[in-house]
Protein backbone atom coordinates (compact mmCIF):
# COMPACT_ATOMS: atom_id res chain seq x y z
CA UNK A 1 0.00 0.00 0.00
CA UNK A 2 1.11 3.53 -0.64
CA UNK A 3 2.74 5.48 2.20
CA UNK A 4 1.09 8.77 1.27
CA UNK A 5 -0.38 10.27 4.43
CA UNK A 6 -2.16 13.55 5.14
CA UNK A 7 -4.03 15.30 7.88
CA UNK A 8 -6.39 18.21 7.34
CA UNK A 9 -8.12 19.90 10.28
CA UNK A 10 -10.52 22.72 9.52
CA UNK A 11 -10.00 24.16 12.98
CA UNK A 12 -6.32 24.88 12.25
CA UNK A 13 -4.51 27.04 9.66
CA UNK A 14 -4.47 25.56 6.19
CA UNK A 15 -0.73 24.79 6.12
CA UNK A 16 -0.45 23.37 9.64
CA UNK A 17 -1.07 19.74 8.59
CA UNK A 18 1.27 17.05 9.82
CA UNK A 19 2.70 14.21 7.75
CA UNK A 20 2.33 11.75 10.66
CA UNK A 21 -1.43 11.12 10.47
CA UNK A 22 -3.50 8.84 8.29
CA UNK A 23 -6.80 10.64 8.78
CA UNK A 24 -8.39 13.78 7.46
CA UNK A 25 -10.02 15.50 10.40
CA UNK A 26 -12.89 17.76 9.35
CA UNK A 27 -13.46 19.37 12.71
CA UNK A 28 -15.18 17.25 15.33
CA UNK A 29 -17.88 15.90 13.01
CA UNK A 30 -16.30 13.59 10.44
CA UNK A 31 -13.07 11.65 9.97
CA UNK A 32 -12.16 10.69 6.39
CA UNK A 33 -9.51 8.14 5.50
CA UNK A 34 -8.05 8.23 1.96
CA UNK A 35 -5.56 5.65 0.73
CA UNK A 36 -3.96 4.40 -2.48
CA UNK A 37 -4.29 0.71 -1.69
CA UNK A 38 -2.48 -0.59 -4.84
CA UNK A 39 -4.72 -3.64 -5.16
CA UNK A 40 -7.20 -4.67 -2.49
CA UNK A 41 -7.06 -8.16 -0.98
CA UNK A 42 -8.50 -10.07 1.97
CA UNK A 43 -5.35 -9.46 4.03
CA UNK A 44 -5.42 -5.73 3.30
CA UNK A 45 -9.13 -5.59 4.15
CA UNK A 46 -8.51 -7.20 7.53
CA UNK A 47 -5.63 -4.82 8.21
CA UNK A 48 -7.80 -1.85 7.24
CA UNK A 49 -10.53 -3.09 9.56
CA UNK A 50 -8.18 -2.86 12.56
CA UNK A 51 -6.68 0.45 11.42
CA UNK A 52 -10.05 2.14 10.82
CA UNK A 53 -11.36 1.03 14.19
CA UNK A 54 -8.25 2.34 15.94
CA UNK A 55 -8.58 5.80 14.34
CA UNK A 56 -12.41 5.92 14.56
CA UNK A 57 -12.80 6.58 10.83
CA UNK A 58 -16.23 7.57 9.49
CA UNK A 59 -15.67 7.56 5.70
CA UNK A 60 -13.11 5.51 3.73
CA UNK A 61 -11.90 6.41 0.22
CA UNK A 62 -9.77 3.74 -1.49
CA UNK A 63 -7.98 4.23 -4.82
CA UNK A 64 -6.24 1.75 -7.14
CA UNK A 65 -8.35 -1.16 -5.90
CA UNK A 66 -7.65 -3.22 -9.08
CA UNK A 67 -11.05 -4.95 -8.84
CA UNK A 68 -12.67 -5.85 -12.20
CA UNK A 69 -16.24 -6.61 -11.07
CA UNK A 70 -18.73 -6.67 -8.19
CA UNK A 71 -18.12 -10.33 -7.35
CA UNK A 72 -14.42 -9.75 -6.80
CA UNK A 73 -15.20 -6.64 -4.72
CA UNK A 74 -17.41 -8.73 -2.42
CA UNK A 75 -14.75 -11.44 -2.08
CA UNK A 76 -11.72 -9.20 -1.59
CA UNK A 77 -12.90 -5.83 -0.29
CA UNK A 78 -15.42 -6.46 2.49
CA UNK A 79 -14.54 -4.38 5.56
CA UNK A 80 -16.42 -5.34 8.72
CA UNK A 81 -18.34 -2.45 10.26
CA UNK A 82 -18.48 -0.47 7.00
CA UNK A 83 -20.87 -0.35 4.06
CA UNK A 84 -19.72 0.02 0.47
CA UNK A 85 -21.74 2.93 -0.97
CA UNK A 86 -20.01 3.43 -4.33
CA UNK A 87 -17.29 1.79 -6.42
CA UNK A 88 -15.59 1.97 -9.80
CA UNK A 89 -14.56 -1.41 -11.20
CA UNK A 90 -11.33 -1.67 -13.24
CA UNK A 91 -8.60 -4.32 -13.26
CA UNK A 92 -5.84 -1.66 -13.40
CA UNK A 93 -7.39 1.33 -11.62
CA UNK A 94 -10.64 1.25 -9.61
CA UNK A 95 -11.92 2.99 -6.47
CA UNK A 96 -14.26 2.33 -3.55
CA UNK A 97 -16.02 4.45 -0.91
CA UNK A 98 -17.19 3.09 2.45
CA UNK A 99 -19.25 4.61 5.28
CA UNK A 100 -19.25 3.36 8.84
CA UNK A 101 -22.50 1.50 9.54
CA UNK A 102 -23.67 3.64 12.45
CA UNK A 103 -22.96 6.83 10.46
CA UNK A 104 -25.18 5.56 7.65
CA UNK A 105 -27.96 4.95 10.16
CA UNK A 106 -27.33 8.36 11.73
CA UNK A 107 -27.92 10.11 8.40
CA UNK A 108 -31.33 8.44 8.13
CA UNK A 109 -32.24 9.47 11.68
CA UNK A 110 -31.20 13.07 11.06
CA UNK A 111 -33.23 13.25 7.83
CA UNK A 112 -36.36 11.88 9.48
CA UNK A 113 -35.94 14.14 12.50
CA UNK A 114 -36.02 17.08 10.05
CA UNK A 115 -39.42 15.85 8.84
CA UNK A 116 -40.75 16.08 12.40
CA UNK A 117 -39.45 19.66 12.63
CA UNK A 118 -41.24 20.58 9.41
CA UNK A 119 -44.49 19.03 10.65
CA UNK A 120 -44.32 21.11 13.82
CA UNK A 121 -44.19 24.34 11.83
CA UNK A 122 -47.02 23.44 9.45
CA UNK A 123 -50.57 24.76 9.75
CA UNK A 124 -52.10 21.26 9.85
CA UNK A 125 -51.58 18.14 11.91
CA UNK A 126 -48.97 19.62 14.22
CA UNK A 127 -50.60 18.66 17.52
CA UNK A 128 -48.53 16.67 20.02
CA UNK A 129 -50.28 13.36 19.29
CA UNK A 130 -49.55 13.58 15.56
CA UNK A 131 -45.92 14.52 16.16
CA UNK A 132 -45.46 11.72 18.70
CA UNK A 133 -46.88 9.07 16.35
CA UNK A 134 -44.78 10.42 13.49
CA UNK A 135 -41.62 10.31 15.57
CA UNK A 136 -42.20 6.74 16.76
CA UNK A 137 -42.89 5.50 13.22
CA UNK A 138 -40.27 7.52 11.32
CA UNK A 139 -37.41 8.32 13.68
CA UNK A 140 -37.43 5.67 16.41
CA UNK A 141 -37.95 2.79 13.99
CA UNK A 142 -34.71 3.77 12.26
CA UNK A 143 -32.76 4.76 15.36
CA UNK A 144 -33.47 1.45 17.11
CA UNK A 145 -32.58 -0.79 14.16
CA UNK A 146 -30.42 -3.65 15.52
CA UNK A 147 -30.19 -1.74 18.83
CA UNK A 148 -29.46 -4.88 20.92
CA UNK A 149 -26.15 -5.19 19.05
CA UNK A 150 -24.85 -1.63 19.48
CA UNK A 151 -26.65 -0.30 22.58
CA UNK A 152 -23.34 -0.13 24.52
CA UNK A 153 -21.47 1.65 21.72
CA UNK A 154 -19.75 4.96 22.49
CA UNK A 155 -21.51 6.40 19.42
CA UNK A 156 -25.03 6.16 20.86
CA UNK A 157 -24.79 9.82 21.84
CA UNK A 158 -24.70 10.74 18.14
CA UNK A 159 -28.10 9.10 17.68
CA UNK A 160 -29.50 10.34 20.99
CA UNK A 161 -29.00 14.00 20.14
CA UNK A 162 -31.36 13.67 17.15
CA UNK A 163 -33.90 11.72 19.20
CA UNK A 164 -33.74 14.42 21.87
CA UNK A 165 -34.20 17.10 19.20
CA UNK A 166 -37.34 15.33 17.95
CA UNK A 167 -38.74 15.04 21.49
CA UNK A 168 -37.95 18.71 22.04
CA UNK A 169 -39.97 19.50 18.91
CA UNK A 170 -43.00 17.58 20.17
CA UNK A 171 -43.14 19.71 23.31
CA UNK A 172 -42.04 22.96 21.66
CA UNK A 173 -39.22 23.13 24.20
CA UNK A 174 -36.23 25.46 24.20
CA UNK A 175 -32.64 24.22 24.26
CA UNK A 176 -32.16 25.46 27.81
CA UNK A 177 -34.62 22.97 29.27
CA UNK A 178 -33.15 19.99 31.21
CA UNK A 179 -33.13 16.77 29.19
CA UNK A 180 -35.23 14.94 31.78
CA UNK A 181 -38.25 16.98 30.74
CA UNK A 182 -38.14 15.65 27.16
CA UNK A 183 -39.47 12.07 27.74
CA UNK A 184 -42.14 13.41 30.11
CA UNK A 185 -43.61 16.05 27.79
CA UNK A 186 -43.30 13.91 24.64
CA UNK A 187 -44.60 10.75 26.38
CA UNK A 188 -41.75 8.72 24.88
CA UNK A 189 -39.27 6.69 26.93
CA UNK A 190 -35.64 7.92 26.99
CA UNK A 191 -33.48 6.55 24.12
CA UNK A 192 -31.31 4.43 26.43
CA UNK A 193 -34.37 2.76 27.95
CA UNK A 194 -35.88 2.14 24.51
CA UNK A 195 -32.74 0.30 23.44
CA UNK A 196 -32.75 -1.80 26.63
CA UNK A 197 -36.37 -2.70 25.97
CA UNK A 198 -35.44 -3.80 22.43
CA UNK A 199 -32.72 -6.02 23.93
CA UNK A 200 -35.22 -7.51 26.37
CA UNK A 201 -37.65 -8.37 23.57
CA UNK A 202 -34.84 -9.97 21.57
CA UNK A 203 -33.70 -11.98 24.59
CA UNK A 204 -37.21 -13.24 25.32
CA UNK A 205 -37.59 -14.38 21.73
CA UNK A 206 -34.52 -16.59 22.10
CA UNK A 207 -35.08 -17.74 25.69
CA UNK A 208 -38.71 -18.80 25.25
CA UNK A 209 -38.27 -20.66 21.97
CA UNK A 210 -36.28 -23.87 22.57
CA UNK A 211 -36.29 -24.76 18.86
CA UNK A 212 -33.99 -21.89 17.86
CA UNK A 213 -30.44 -22.87 16.89
CA UNK A 214 -28.92 -20.63 19.56
CA UNK A 215 -29.80 -23.24 22.22
CA UNK A 216 -27.51 -25.75 20.54
CA UNK A 217 -24.66 -23.23 20.33
CA UNK A 218 -24.83 -22.27 24.01
CA UNK A 219 -24.78 -24.70 26.91
CA UNK A 220 -27.63 -22.90 28.64
CA UNK A 221 -29.63 -19.72 28.56
CA UNK A 222 -29.76 -18.89 32.24
CA UNK A 223 -31.91 -16.11 33.64
CA UNK A 224 -34.09 -13.60 31.88
CA UNK A 225 -33.37 -9.92 31.55
CA UNK A 226 -35.96 -7.75 33.23
CA UNK A 227 -36.66 -4.14 32.39
CA UNK A 228 -39.79 -2.46 33.66
CA UNK A 229 -40.12 0.63 31.47
CA UNK A 230 -42.61 2.45 33.68
CA UNK A 231 -40.70 1.94 36.93
CA UNK A 232 -37.38 2.78 35.28
CA UNK A 233 -38.81 6.05 33.95
CA UNK A 234 -40.22 6.95 37.36
CA UNK A 235 -36.88 6.23 39.05
CA UNK A 236 -35.02 8.28 36.46
CA UNK A 237 -37.44 11.17 36.96
CA UNK A 238 -37.02 11.21 40.76
CA UNK A 239 -33.22 11.50 40.44
CA UNK A 240 -32.39 15.22 40.10
CA UNK A 241 -36.03 16.03 39.41
CA UNK A 242 -36.19 19.37 37.50
CA UNK A 243 -39.89 19.86 38.36
CA UNK A 244 -39.53 22.39 41.17
CA UNK A 245 -43.28 23.07 41.21
CA UNK A 246 -44.16 19.35 41.69
CA UNK A 247 -46.56 19.51 38.73
CA UNK A 248 -45.85 16.04 37.30
CA UNK A 249 -47.64 13.27 39.17
CA UNK A 250 -46.85 10.39 36.79
CA UNK A 251 -43.97 10.94 34.30
CA UNK A 252 -44.98 7.90 32.21
CA UNK A 253 -48.41 9.16 31.11
CA UNK A 254 -49.48 11.96 28.78
CA UNK A 255 -49.39 15.25 30.63
CA UNK A 256 -52.47 17.52 30.81
CA UNK A 257 -52.96 19.52 27.61
CA UNK A 258 -51.43 16.93 25.27
CA UNK A 259 -54.44 17.26 22.95
CA UNK A 260 -54.43 21.06 22.84
CA UNK A 261 -53.65 23.16 19.77
CA UNK A 262 -49.97 23.49 18.97
CA UNK A 263 -49.47 27.10 20.09
CA UNK A 264 -51.33 26.55 23.38
CA UNK A 265 -49.47 23.29 24.08
CA UNK A 266 -46.10 24.98 23.53
CA UNK A 267 -47.01 27.92 25.76
CA UNK A 268 -48.23 25.56 28.50
CA UNK A 269 -44.96 23.60 28.46
CA UNK A 270 -42.86 26.74 28.71
CA UNK A 271 -44.90 27.85 31.70
CA UNK A 272 -44.73 24.51 33.53
CA UNK A 273 -40.96 24.10 32.90
CA UNK A 274 -39.97 27.73 33.49
CA UNK A 275 -37.96 27.80 30.24
CA UNK A 276 -39.07 30.10 27.44
CA UNK A 277 -37.87 33.10 25.47
CA UNK A 278 -37.09 34.82 28.75
CA UNK A 279 -35.12 33.07 31.48
CA UNK A 280 -38.33 32.19 33.39
CA UNK A 281 -41.61 33.27 31.75
CA UNK A 282 -43.62 32.42 34.86
CA UNK A 283 -42.36 35.08 37.24
CA UNK A 284 -42.64 38.37 35.27
CA UNK A 285 -45.74 37.57 33.19
CA UNK A 286 -47.84 35.04 35.06
CA UNK A 287 -47.37 36.13 38.66
CA UNK A 288 -46.27 39.78 38.57
CA UNK A 289 -47.71 41.53 35.50
CA UNK A 290 -50.79 43.55 36.61
CA UNK A 291 -52.43 43.14 33.19
CA UNK A 292 -51.51 39.61 32.09
CA UNK A 293 -51.04 37.70 35.36
CA UNK A 294 -53.25 34.66 35.87
CA UNK A 295 -55.42 34.84 38.98
CA UNK A 296 -54.71 31.29 40.14
CA UNK A 297 -51.50 29.26 40.66
CA UNK A 298 -49.20 27.51 38.19
CA UNK A 299 -50.60 24.20 39.46
CA UNK A 300 -54.02 25.33 38.23
CA UNK A 301 -52.53 26.29 34.87
CA UNK A 302 -50.96 22.84 34.60
CA UNK A 303 -54.42 21.21 34.80
CA UNK A 304 -55.47 23.14 31.64
CA UNK A 305 -58.98 23.98 32.74
CA UNK A 306 -61.23 25.84 30.33
CA UNK A 307 -60.46 29.28 31.83
CA UNK A 308 -56.72 28.52 31.60
CA UNK A 309 -56.92 27.71 27.88
CA UNK A 310 -58.96 30.88 27.28
CA UNK A 311 -56.40 32.94 29.18
CA UNK A 312 -53.52 31.55 27.12
CA UNK A 313 -55.38 32.17 23.86
CA UNK A 314 -55.87 35.83 24.80
CA UNK A 315 -52.29 36.33 26.02
CA UNK A 316 -50.67 38.94 23.74
CA UNK A 317 -47.05 37.91 24.32
CA UNK A 318 -45.08 34.87 23.23
CA UNK A 319 -43.39 32.96 26.05
WOURGI-V886588 format. One record per backbone hydrogen bond with DSSP energy under -1.0 kcal/mol. NH is the residue of the N-H (numbers start at 1). CO is the residue of the C=O. If there is no record, write none. Layout:
# WOURGI-V886588
NH;CO / NH;CO
This chain:
# WOURGI-V886588
2;36 / 12;9 / 16;13 / 24;32 / 26;30 / 27;25 / 29;26 / 30;26 / 32;24 / 33;59 / 35;61 / 37;35 / 37;63 / 39;64 / 40;65 / 45;41 / 46;42 / 47;43 / 48;44 / 49;45 / 50;46 / 51;47 / 52;48 / 53;49 / 54;50 / 55;51 / 57;52 / 58;31 / 59;31 / 60;98 / 61;33 / 62;96 / 63;35 / 64;94 / 65;94 / 66;93 / 73;69 / 74;70 / 75;71 / 76;72 / 77;73 / 82;79 / 83;99 / 85;97 / 86;97 / 88;95 / 90;67 / 95;88 / 96;62 / 97;86 / 98;60 / 99;83 / 100;58 / 101;81 / 104;100 / 105;101 / 106;102 / 107;103 / 108;104 / 109;105 / 110;106 / 111;107 / 112;108 / 113;109 / 114;110 / 116;112 / 117;113 / 118;114 / 119;115 / 120;116 / 122;119 / 131;127 / 132;128 / 133;129 / 134;130 / 135;131 / 136;132 / 137;133 / 138;134 / 139;135 / 140;135 / 143;139 / 144;140 / 145;142 / 147;144 / 149;146 / 151;147 / 153;150 / 156;153 / 158;155 / 160;156 / 161;157 / 163;159 / 164;160 / 165;161 / 166;162 / 167;163 / 168;164 / 169;165 / 170;166 / 171;167 / 173;168 / 177;174 / 181;178 / 182;179 / 185;181 / 186;182 / 188;183 / 194;190 / 195;191 / 196;192 / 197;193 / 198;194 / 199;195 / 200;196 / 201;197 / 202;198 / 203;199 / 204;200 / 205;201 / 206;202 / 207;203 / 208;204 / 212;209 / 215;212 / 216;213 / 217;213 / 218;214 / 232;228 / 233;229 / 234;230 / 235;231 / 236;232 / 237;233 / 238;234 / 239;235 / 244;242 / 246;243 / 253;250 / 258;255 / 260;257 / 265;261 / 266;262 / 267;263 / 268;264 / 269;265 / 270;266 / 271;267 / 272;268 / 273;269 / 274;270 / 276;278 / 277;319 / 286;282 / 287;282 / 293;289 / 294;286 / 301;297 / 302;298 / 304;301 / 309;305 / 310;306 / 311;307 / 312;308 / 313;309 / 314;310
